[in-house]
Amino acid sequence: MAWLILFVAGLFEVVWAFSMKQSDGFTRLQPTIVTLVAMAISFGLLAWSMRVLPLGTAYTIWTGIGALGAFVVGITVLGEPVNATRLLAAALIVAGLLLMKLSSAG
């Protein structure tokens, strides 16, 4: 269950990162509110998962999901560039996440 909670926390990290971008430096009210609510949910779920999972594992997985999710949203929604170097970097993040999960007993 802790892994599922951590995954959902990571998804909310993607939501707050995207809405923060949409807030235009917190100058737009609705995206700013979405950012703050998604942050609170994401942090709360991360804290909950850390009751079972080790700090290093939970935090690494959470930030990795957020980084990969933001990368995908940036490309698919915001039209950010795709190139071999960026794709390799994303693949390395995925490899690191898989290794972190495999190395965790939680």
C-alpha positions in Angstrom: 0.0 0.0 0.0 2.9 2.4 0.8 4.1 2.0 -2.8 0.7 2.9 -4.2 0.5 5.9 -2.0 3.9 7.0 -3.0 3.0 6.7 -6.7 -0.1 8.8 -6.2 2.1 11.4 -4.3 4.4 11.5 -7.4 1.4 12.1 -9.7 0.3 15.0 -7.5 3.9 16.3 -7.8 3.4 16.4 -11.6 0.1 18.2 -11.1 1.7 20.9 -8.9 4.7 21.3 -11.2 2.5 21.8 -14.3 0.1 24.2 -12.5 3.0 26.2 -11.1 4.1 26.7 -14.7 0.6 27.7 -15.6 0.5 30.2 -12.7 3.0 32.4 -14.4 5.0 33.0 -11.3 2.0 32.8 -9.0 0.3 35.8 -10.8 -2.7 33.8 -11.9 -5.1 32.8 -9.1 -6.6 29.5 -10.2 -3.3 27.7 -11.2 -1.8 29.1 -8.0 -4.5 27.5 -5.9 -4.2 24.2 -7.8 -0.5 24.3 -7.2 -0.8 24.8 -3.4 -3.5 22.1 -3.0 -1.6 19.6 -5.1 1.6 20.3 -3.1 -0.2 19.7 0.2 -1.7 16.4 -1.1 1.6 15.3 -2.6 3.6 16.1 0.6 1.0 14.5 2.8 1.0 11.3 0.8 4.8 11.3 0.7 4.9 11.6 4.5 2.4 8.8 4.8 4.4 6.5 2.6 7.5 7.3 4.6 5.9 5.7 7.7 6.8 2.4 6.0 9.4 3.1 3.3 12.9 4.3 3.9 13.5 8.0 3.5 16.1 7.7 0.7 13.9 5.3 -1.3 10.6 7.2 -0.9 12.1 10.6 -1.7 14.0 9.3 -4.7 11.0 7.6 -6.2 8.8 10.6 -5.5 11.1 13.1 -7.1 11.7 10.7 -10.0 8.0 10.3 -10.7 7.7 14.1 -10.6 10.7 14.6 -12.9 9.6 12.0 -15.5 6.0 13.2 -15.3 7.0 16.8 -15.8 9.2 15.8 -18.7 6.4 14.0 -20.4 3.8 16.8 -19.7 6.3 19.3 -21.0 6.7 17.4 -24.3 3.1 16.4 -24.8 1.2 19.4 -23.5 3.6 22.3 -23.6 5.5 21.4 -26.8 8.9 21.3 -25.3 11.7 19.8 -27.5 12.5 16.2 -27.7 16.0 15.0 -28.6 18.2 12.0 -28.0 20.0 13.6 -25.1 16.8 14.4 -23.2 15.4 10.9 -23.9 18.6 9.3 -22.7 18.4 11.4 -19.5 14.8 10.3 -18.9 15.8 6.6 -19.5 18.6 7.0 -16.9 16.1 8.3 -14.4 13.8 5.3 -15.1 16.8 3.0 -14.6 17.7 4.7 -11.3 14.1 4.4 -10.1 13.9 0.7 -11.0 17.2 0.1 -9.2 16.0 2.0 -6.1 12.8 0.0 -6.0 14.6 -3.3 -6.4 17.1 -2.4 -3.7 14.3 -1.6 -1.2 12.9 -4.2 1.2 9.7 -2.0 2.0 
